[in-house]
Amino acid sequence: MDKSTATEHGSMRTPADAEQPTSDQEEPKVDDKLLNGGMLSDCWRTEERGKAIAIYSIAPFIGPVAGPIAGGYLAQYTSWRWIFWSTSIFDAVIQIFAFIFLRETYAPKILGAKAKRLRRETGNPEFHTEWETPNRSFGQILRKNLVRPFVMLFTQPAIQILGLYRAYLYGLMYLVLATFPLVWEQAYHFSPGTASLHYISLGVGFVIGLQICAPINDRVYCALKRRYSHPGRPEFRIPLLIPSGLLVPVGIFIYGWTTHYRTHWIIPDVGCAIFATGLIIGFQCVQSYVVDAYSRYAASATGAVAFLRTMAGFGFPLFGGELYEKLGLGWGNSLLGIISVVLGILAPWGLWAFGERLRACSTYCAG
């Protein structure tokens, strides 16, 4: 990390100013070693963060695309057990690489390590950083940092709004994924391996969305800074939520009704690609806003949003079967698309109109 980044996040206290009080609110987070919003906030400036978040955001979507393809052929030509073996082996390799190559990025943590080294080398116990609170146990630090995401979830309206919207989008994705075996194996009579290839349509949409959002996100942010003569605020990430709010329902409408009428298989795939493009743009905008607004506690903020997202990924498929059984693929997906339109209008408008005032009342927001 360069000096500018360390200066932006704080400084180390020397014995000369050791009498100054420390802030209990500004503590190092214990989850800062995770490759998440906290690391992105640490390593990139606000004007560059959109591209970094775009690349980061694509990773959780590669699994739902590549996994079923590999799983389909593994189940067809080997056994279902190898689905679990291959996943475990891949996860072990990733963990080993992460343990070896990932380094600390959180400036207060880096400065704290430097202060600890100076105390050890000089024998002077008064070297410390402004974030250090004496006589705290590891359990106290861990407890506070584990609780903070839930405190933010229940007290920060911006996190609630964007978290619920992102959770809905994530739940939609898993509902669509849950219909793929029904559509491609039962309705279109493809083999499991061939049916799994249709997940590529989602991957195409994710890549297109990445190529659109990665450069445009930062350009829009910088353009709005110039237009409003403002140093920058998280609400400048909101405009791209509008095309996302349009693409998601359009894609799900196309997918629902073309599978309902059994059109050529390429048309539902086109709908899935449009749907996926809107999803990834929406996810990147939400992630960018949360990291910009809560840069100091970005890991906790993204953890709060991720909690809602994972709950939706778990919960939506539970009612998906009954929904499609009663309404069919056409009307079932139309209902979901209509809800998506409503949320896609309310979430961006609410944050654009009231986001700055909501952040001003927060003790967690940056600035």
Secondary structure, DSSP 8 states (H G I E B T S, - for coil): --HHHHHHH--EE-GGGTTS---SSS---TTTTSSSHHHHHHHS-GGGHHHHHHHHHHHHHHHHHHHHHHHHHHHHHS-THHHHHHHHHHHHHHHHHHHHH-----HHHHHHHHHHHHHHHH--TT-EETT--TT--HHHHHHHHHHHHHHHHHH-HHHHHHHHHHHHHHHHHHHHHHHHIIIIIIIS---HHHHHGGGHHHHHHHHHHHHHHHHHHHHHHHHHHHHHT-S--GGGG-TTHHHHHHHHHHHHHHHHHHHHTT--THHHHHHHHHHHHHHHHHHHHHHHHHHHHTSTTHHHHHHHHHHHHHHHHHHHHHHHHHHHHHHHHHHHHHHHHHHHHHHHHHHHHHHHHHHHHHHHT-SSS--
